[in-house]
C-alpha cells in the first residue's frame, strides 16, 4: 500500500515509540520540574490568577482574562473538574475557582473557550494551556525571571507570589535604550499530481529599538520597529512602525501606529490599524478611551471555498496593511505563523499545516493599503460601574472622508468614487444578579452620507438592538439571545455588512458534576447581504464524559439548513447533517486522540443531490513540554458523490518544533496526501528564526 512507503508514516511510528520510552518512566517529581508550556502561544487573550500563582490546592483563585478581539462569551474548563463561566466587567472577563482538595500537585491542562464577535456572528475558539498547582504547606517555590524563562501566556506580576521592594525603583528615573535584530527564513516545497502553493524561500529581517524609563513621574515606552520581507512572490516589502506610550497613574496616552481595540461592544466596535493618538484611563468605577487618527487602508473581504491545496489564495487587492488581516476557515480564527502566512505585498495567504478542502470556506477580512480621499477616524468610549450589579457604557465612532479638496480629487478620477461620512453612536449595559441572572444589552444608531458633496439628501440611517441573558439553576444553565438590525444600519469599517437581521436562539446545558455534560442549542438567523436574503437554521446537541484518569468521550450531532450557498449566494436549500464522536487520553506527557464522523450534504435545489464524507482520525501530541513539541495525525477519508461513486484519501501530517531559548526557534511541518479524487501531493514547510543580536 502507498502509505507504507510514506516517510511521514514511519516518522510518526518512531515518534510514538520514542515518546513512550522517554516519557513513560517520569515520576511526578520529574514532571513537576519540567518548564511551563502551553499548546497555543495565543495572541488572542491574556490571563492571570490572583492572589497566588501557582495555584494553591483547596483555596479560591480569582481569574482575570482580557481578549484582544470582541468576545460574546468566555469560559474556562479545568480538565476533569469544572467549567467556570466568566463575567464581563469593563475590559476584563472575571470569575472564581476553588482548586479541589483531591487535586494532585504539578501541571494540569485547562481549556479557554471564547466566542468572538465578527460582523454580527459568533465564532467559537478553543485554546489549551497548562497551569501549575501546589499545596500551601510545600516549601516556597523558586521563581526565575531570567531571559530564557518565558511564558507564551501573559501572567501579570501581581499574580505571582513574590514581594518586590519598589521604593528604590520609584525614586530612580531615567531612560534605558535597548534593541535587537532578528532573522527568519521559511522554505516551501511540494511534489505530486496536484498543484499546491508556490514553492520557494521567504525571508524576513526585523530591527527593534526601545527607549523606556521614567521621567518626572511619567512612564515612557517608545518603540521603533522596522521589518523587511521578501516573499515567495519575490516582491520586497519594507514597513516601519513608530510608537510612543506615556503612562501616569491610571491614565495612558499612545502616539503612532496602533490597532484600535474598542472591542467590548458589537454595533460600535472598531478593530482597525490606525495611525494617530489614543488616550485611555481605567479607574475604580469609571473608564474611558478616546482616539483621533487616520486609517492606513480601506476594509476589504475575501470569501471563497478551498481548492484542495494550501494556497496561495489571492485576496484580490494588494498591498495589504500589515497586521490588519483576520483569517477564518469554516468560522475558526486562524493564527499567523502557526496556521497560515501572508505575503502583504502580493496580497496572498498560504496555509501551513493543511490543505483547505473544497467544502471548507475561507474568509479573510483585511485592509487594502490605499485611500482615495483624506480620511480620519475618531471615537470616544466611556463606561462606568453604577453598583456591583449594574454597569453602563456609551460609544461614539466617526469614520469619514474630508470635504477639503474632495471636489478636485473626484474630478480627476477615472471612475466615480464619492467622498462619504459615517458615524455610529450607541449605549450598552450589563446586569448581574449572581448566578440567577446575567443579562447584557446594547442599542445603537448609525448614519452614513453616501456623498458629502451632494446638495441632495444621500443619507442612510439605521438602528440596531440586542439582548442576551443566562441563568444558572443548580446543574441546569439556560441562556437565550435576540438581535434585530435595521435595513440601513452599518458598523464602522465593516467589509461585509449584513442588514435587516433577525437573529434569535437559546441553549440548555445540564452538568450535574464534573463527569458529565449535556447541551442542546438552537439558532435562527435571517439577514440581507448584497441585496440577497439569507436564512440559516442550526440545531446542535453535545454530550461529554470526562472521568478522572480514564479516556474522555464526546459526541456531537449538528444539523444546519441554508437557503443559499454562503459563498456564491445561489439558491441551494441545503441541509448539512454532521455526526462526530471522539476519545482522548493523556498519559504522562503524551496525548492520544481518536475521532470519527459522518457528514451528509443534501442540496434540494434545483435537484436533490447528496454527498457523504466519512472520516477517521488518529492523533498523537506531546503536552507539558515547552522547548520541544511534536504532534502528528493520520486521517482516512471516504467521499461518496451524488452518482454513488466512492473515492478514498489518506493524509499523514507531522509537526515538529524546537526552541532552546527565547532567541531561537525552528519548526518543520510535513504532509503526505494520497487522494484518488484530487491527486497525490507531498509538502514540507521549514522555518527558522533567530534573535541573537542585542545591539544597544
N, C-alpha and C positions, 0 to 999 in steps of 0.2 A: 504494500500500500504506500501511497505517496507520503503520508505523514511519518512513516518510519524513517524516511530519508531526510526529514526536516532537521536541520541543526538546532533550530529553536526548541523542538521537542526534546532532543537529547539534553540541551541545557536545562530545561525545566525538570527533567528527571534527576539530573545531577544536583540541581538546587534543592529538590526535596530531600534527597539522601543526605546531602551535606548539612542542611539545616537541622535535620533530626539528630545527626551525630554530634553537631556542635552545641546544640541548644537543649537537648533533652535532659542532660545531667546538671543543668544550672540549679543551684539551690536558691531559695527565696532571698537569702542574704546577697548572693551574687547578682540576682535580678535587680534588687534594690539599688545596687551600686551602679547600675547602668545609667547613662545620661538621659535627661528628659528628651522625649521625642513626640512628634505629632505626625499623623499620616498626611495632613494637609498643612502647608505653610500658607494659610489663608490670609489674603489681604481684604477680606470682606467684613471682618469683625475683629474686635479686641475684647478680652475678657479678663477680669481679675476677681479675686476672692478676698473677703475681709471677715474677721480681723487677722487671720493667720493663713499663711501658705508656706509649706504643705498643710493640707487639711488635718484637723485633729479628730481622730475617731471618737464618736459619741457626742461631738459638740456641733453647735449650729455655725454655719458659714453663710455669709451674705454674698450673693453673686451679682456682679455688675457687668453688663455686656453692652457694647456700642457697635452698631452696624454702620458700614461705610455707605450703603445704599438704603433707600427707603424700605422699611420692613413692616409687614402687616401683623406678623405673629412670630414669637421666638420661644422655643422650649429647649430644655437640656435633659437628655436621657442619661442617667447614671447607670452604667451597664448592670443589668440583672437586679436593679434595686428600685429606682423610682424615676418618673419623669416630672420635671419641675417646669411649670408654665411661668414664664417671666412676664412682668407687667411693665408697661411703658411709663416712665417718669422722666419727662423732659427729653434729653437726647439719649437716655440710657434705658436699657431693659434690666429690671432688677427682680430678685427673688431670693428665697432662703432654702437651705438644705441642711439636714442633720445627717452626718455620716453615721451609718448604722454601727452599733456596738460590735456586731459579728464580722465587720469588715476586716479582712486581713491587711497587714501593713504592706506598703510597696506601691507599685504603679498600677493604675486602673484606667480603662478607657472610658470616655464619655462622648456622647454624640450631640452636636449642636444642630438643631433644625431651625431654619429661617425661611419664612415666607416673604420674599422680596416683592415689592410693588413695581411693576413695569408696565406703563401705558394702560393702567386700569386692570391688569391681570396680576394674579398672584403666582409666583414661581417658587416652588419648594426646593431649597438647597440643604443638603446634609453634609456636615463636616465632622471628622473624627479627630480627637486629640487625647492625650494622656495626661493624667493628673496624679499627684502623689498624696498619700495619707499615712499618718503615723499616730501612735498612742502618745498621750501627753507625757507619760512617765518616762519616755525614751530620752536619752541624752540629747542635748541641744544639737540641732542639725547644722552642719557647716554650710555656709553659703559663699560660693565663689563668684565674684563679679569680674573675672578675667575676660580678656578679649575673646577667648575661644569658647567660653560658656555662654551660649546664646539660645534663646527660645524663639521658635517661629510664631508663637502666640504671645501677645503683649500681656505681661503680668506686671501691674504697677508696683512701684517700690513700696507703696502704702500697704500692699497685700503681703509683704514679706516680713517674717518675724525678726527684724533687725533694727536695732536702735542706732541712729546716726546723730552725732553731735554736729548740728549745722551752725552753731553760733559763730565759729571762726569763718565758715564759708560765707555767711551772710555779711560779715564785715569786710571780706576780701572782694574787691571789684577790679575789673579789667577785662580785656578781650584776649581770647586764645584763637590762633589761626591754625587750622589743620586741613589736610586734604588727602586724596588718594587717586590712583589711576588704575582702571580695570580694563581687562580684555576678555572678550567672549567669542568663541567660534562654534559654529554649528555646521555639520556635514550631513547631506541628504543623498541617499542612493536608492534606486529602485530597479527591479528586474521583474519580468513576467509578461503575460499576454494582455494585460490590461494597463493602459496608461495611467499614471498617477501624477503626483505633484512634480514640480520642476526640480531635478537633481542639481546639486551644486553645493557651494560653501558660502555661508554668510558670516560676516564679521562685524562686531560692534566694539567700539572703544568709547570709554567714558572718563571724564575728568570731573571730580567733585572737590570744591573748595568751600570750607565752612569757617565762618567767623562767629564766635559765640562768647558770651560772658555777661557781665552785669555792669551797667553804667548808671549812676545816680539812682539806684534802686530799681532800675528797669532791666529786665532780662532781654538780651539781644541775641538773635539767631539769624544769621544771614548766610545764604547758600548760592553758589554758582554751580550749575550742573550743565556740562557740555557733552553731547554724545554725537558720534559719527557712525553711521551704519551703511554697510554695503550688503544688500540682499541678494537672493538668487537671481533677481532680475537685473543685477549689476547696476542698479540705479543708486547713486550715492545720496545720502540724506544727512544733513547736519542740523542739530537742534540745540539751542542754548536757552536755559531757563535761569532766571534770577528771581530770588525771593528774599524778603526781609520780614522777620516776625519780631514784634515788640510786645512784651507782656509785663504788666504791672498789676499786682494783686490778682483779681479775677477778671480783669479786662485785657483783651488781646487785640492787636492790630496786625494785619498781614498785608504786605505790599508785594506785587509782582504777579507771577503766574501761579494759578491755583485752580482746583476743581471745586466749583460751588457745591455745597453739601446741605442745602435746605431739603432734608430728606424725611422728616418725621410727619409729613403730610402727603396726600396723594394728588389733590387737584392743584395745589400751589407749589408743587415740588420744583426743584431746579437742580439738575445734575449736568453740568456743562463746564468745559475747560474755558477759563476766562483769564484776562489779564487786567489787573487793577488793584483795588484795595478792598479789604474785608475787615470789619471791626465786630467783635463779639464780646459778650460778657455773660458769665454764668454764676449767679449769686444764689443765696439760700432759697428764696422763693420766687425769684424773677430771673429771666434771661432774655437776651436779645442777640440778633445777628443782622448786620447791615452791610451791604456791598454796593460798590459802584465800579463798573468795569466795562470792557469791550470784549465780545466773544472772538475766539480765534478761528471760527468757522461756522458753517450753517449745518443744521441737523439733516442727516440722510438715513435711509433704511435700505438694507439688502435682505431679501427673503427668498429662499429657494429650497428645493429638495436637493439632497446629496446626489452625487453621481457615482457612488461606489468607489471613490478614491479619497485620498487625504487632501487633495487640492493641487494647486492653489485655486481658490474661488475668488473671482474678481468682483469687487464691491460696486463697480460702476463709476465711481468718482475718485479721483486722486489729484493731489496728495491728501492723505488723511491726517487730521490733527492728532499728534501723539497723546496717548492715554485717554482718548475720547471714546474708544470703542467699547461696546458691551456685546459679547458673543454668546449666543444660546444655541444649543442643539436639543430639539424636542422640549424646549422650555427650560432646560437645565443650564444655568450660568456656567460658562467655561472660564478657566484661569489661564492667562497668558503665561507662556513659559512651560507650563505643565500640560495643558490641553491643546494649545494652538500657538502659532507665532504669526505675526502680522508684518508685512512689508508696507510701511506707511507711505513711502514714495510711490510705489507701484499700485497701492490700493488693493492688496491681495491678502487673503487669510489661508493658512495651511495648518491642518490639524496634525498633531504629533504622534499620538499613540493609538490611532484607529482610523479606519476608513469610514466615511459617512455614507450609510446606505441610502438607496433611492426612495425609501419610505420615511426617512428622517428629515425634519425641517430645520434648516439653518437660518438663523435670524441674527443680523448684525446691525446694531444702532451705532452710528458714528457721526463725526463732524467732518465735513468737507472743507479743506483749508482755502476757502475763498468766499468773500462777501462783496456784494455789488455796491452798496451804499455805506456811508459812515453809520456805524451801529453802536448802540450802547445797551447795557443790561444793568439794572439796579433794582434793589429789593430790600425789604425790611421784614424780619420775623421776630415777634415778641411772644413770650409765654410766661405764665405765672401759675403758681400753685395756691389756689384760694384757701384750701384746707387739706387735711390728709385724704379726703375723699374726692375732691374736685380740682381739676387742672383745666385751664383755658389758654388758647393761643390765637394769634391773628397774623396773617401774612399778606404782603403786597409785593408783586413782581411785575416789572415793566421791561419789555424787550422790544425795542423799536429802532427803526431807521431814522436818521436825522433828515429833517427837511432842508437843511442848509446845503445848497449845491446839488440837491437831488434832481431838479429840473434839467440842469446841464448834463448830469450823468445819464439820465434817461434818454435824452435826445441823441446821445452818441452810441446807444446800444443797438446791436443788430436785431434783437428781438425784445419785445416789450416786457419789461420787468418793473412793476410798480413798487415804490417805497411803501412800507407798511408800518403800522404801530400795533402793539399788542400788550395788554395788561391783564392780570388776574388778581383778584382780592378774595380772601376767604377767612373763615374762623373755624376753630375746631375745639373739641373738649373731650376729657376722659373722666368717667365716674367709676370709682372703685368702692364697693361695699363688701370687702372681704372676698371670700370665695363665692359668696351667694350671687354677686353680680359684678361683672366688669363690662362697661359699655363705652364705646368710642364713637364719636360722630364728627362730621365735617360738612360744611356748606361753602360754596364758592360761586363767584360771578366772573365771567371773562368778557372782554370786549376787544374786537380786532377790526382795525380800519384797513381795508384792502388797498387803499390808495390815498395817502395823506395829502396828495397834491390836487385831488379832485374836489371840485366845488359841490358835486352831488354827494348824497349820502352813500357811503360804501361800507358802513359799519355792520358787523355781525356780533350779536350779543347772545350769551347763553348762561345757563345756570346748572349747578350740579350739587348733589347731596348724597350722603351715605350714612349708614349706621351699622355697627357691629356689636354684638353682645354675647356673653357667655356666662354660664352658671355652673358651679360645681356642687352637686348634690350627693354627698357621700362618694361612692365609687363611680357615679354617673356624671359625665360632663356634657352639657347641652350648649350648642352655640348656633347662632344664626346671623345672616348678613343681608343687607338690602342696599342697592345703589341705583340712583337714577341720574342720568346725564342728559341734558337737553340737546337739541339738534345742532345748535351753533356754539356749544361750549368747546373750548380747546385749551389745553395746558400749554405752558411756555415750552418752546423748542421741542415739540412732540413730532418726530418724523413720520409717525403713522397714526394720526388722530382718529379715534373712534368716537362717533357721536350717536345721539339718540339711544343711549344704553339703558337696558333693563337688565339688572343683574341681582339675583337673589338665590339663597340656598341655606342649608343647615347641616349640622353634624351632631351625631350622638356617639359618645365613646363610653365604654364600660371597662374599668380597670379595678377589680376587687383587691388585687395585691400586685406585687412586683413580678409575679409569674405569668400573668395572663392579661392581654389587652385585646379588645374587640371594638371595631369602629365602623360606622356606616355614614355616608355623606351623600348629598345630592346638590347639584348646582345647575342653574339655568342662566344662560347668557344670550342676550339679543342686542345687536348693535348694527350701525351703518358704517361702512368703510369704503371710500372711493365710490360712493353712490350705490353700493351693493349692500343688501341686507343679509346679515349672517345670523344663524340661530344654532346654538350649541347646548346640548343637554348631557350632563355627566352624572353617572351613578357609580359609587365605589364602595366596596366592602373590604375590610382588612382584619386579620386575626394574627396574633403573635404570641408565642410561648417562649419564655426566657428562663429556663431552670438554671439554678446555680451549678456550676462545674459540669454541665451537660450541654450537648448541642442545642442551639436555638433554632426555632422553626417559625416560618411566616408563610401566610397565604394571602393573595390579593386577587380580587375579582373586580375588573373595571370595564364599564361599558360607556361609550361616548357616541352620540349622534350628531352629525354635522350636515346641514343642508347644502353647504358649498365647500369646495376644495379650499383649504386655508391659504394656499399659495396663488393659484390661478383665479379663484373666485367663481369657477364654473359650478353649475348645479350638479350634485352627485347623490344627495340623500344617503349618506354613508353611515353605517353602524360598525364601530370597531369594538370587538369583544376581546379582552385580554385576561388570561388566567396565568398567574405566576405563583410558584412555590419555591422555597429555598431553605437550606440548612447552613448554619455557620457554627464554627467551633474554634475557640482559641486555646491552644496548648503551649504554655511557655511563651516563647517569642514568635510563634508561628500561627497564623490564622488560615483556616481552610474553609472554603465556601463551595457549595454545590447548589445550583439553581436550574430550574427549567420552566418553560412556559409555552403556551399556545395562543397565538394571536390570529384572529379572523377578521378580515376587512371586507365587508359586504357593501358594494356600490349598487344602489337600487335605481339609479337613473343615468342614462336613458334606458339601459338594460340592466338586468340583475347579474352581477359578476362578483365572485368571491375569490379572494386569495388568502391562503393559510400559511402561517410561518410557525414552525416548531423549533425550539432551541433548547440546548442543554449546555451548561457552562460549569467548568471546574476551575477554581482559582486558589492560588496559594500566595501568601504575602507575609513578610516579616512585620512584626509590630513591637513597639517599645525600644527600637534601636535608632539612634539619630544619625550616626556617621556613615553607616552603610545600610541601604534599604534595597529590597528586592521583591518583586511581585511578578506573577505570571498567570496566564489562564489559557484554557483550551475551550473553544466554542464549537459545537456541532449544530448545524442549522439545515433544515429541510424546508424548501419552498414549494407549495402546490399552487400552480397558476389556474386561472378560470377554465382552461381547456383540459384540466386534470393531469397535466404533465408535472413531473416532480424533478427537482434539482437539489443537489446536496452541496454543502460548503463546510470546510473546516478552517478554523482560524487559530493560530498559535501566537501568543504575544508574550514578550518578556521585557520587563523594565528593571534596570539596574542603575543605582546612583551611589556616589561616594562623596563625602565632604569631610575631610580630616579636620578642618577648622573653618572659620568663617570666611577665610580668604580664597579658598579653592573649592571648586565643585566640578564633578564630571558625571555624565549620565549617558546611558545607551538605551534606546528603545528599538527592539527588533520585532518584526511581524512577518509571519508566513501565512498566506491565504491560498487555499485550493478551492476554487469556486467554479462549478460546472456551468453556471448561468452567466456570470460576469467576468470570468477569466482568472488565471492564477497570477499572483504577484508576491514579491518578497521586498520588504522595505527595511531600511535601517536609518535611524537618526542618532547621531553622535554629537554631544555638546560638551564644551569645556569653558569654564570661566575662571578668571584669576583676578584678584585684587591685592597684589603683593606690594604695591608702592605707597608708602607713606611719604608724601612729597614735602610736607611742611611740619 
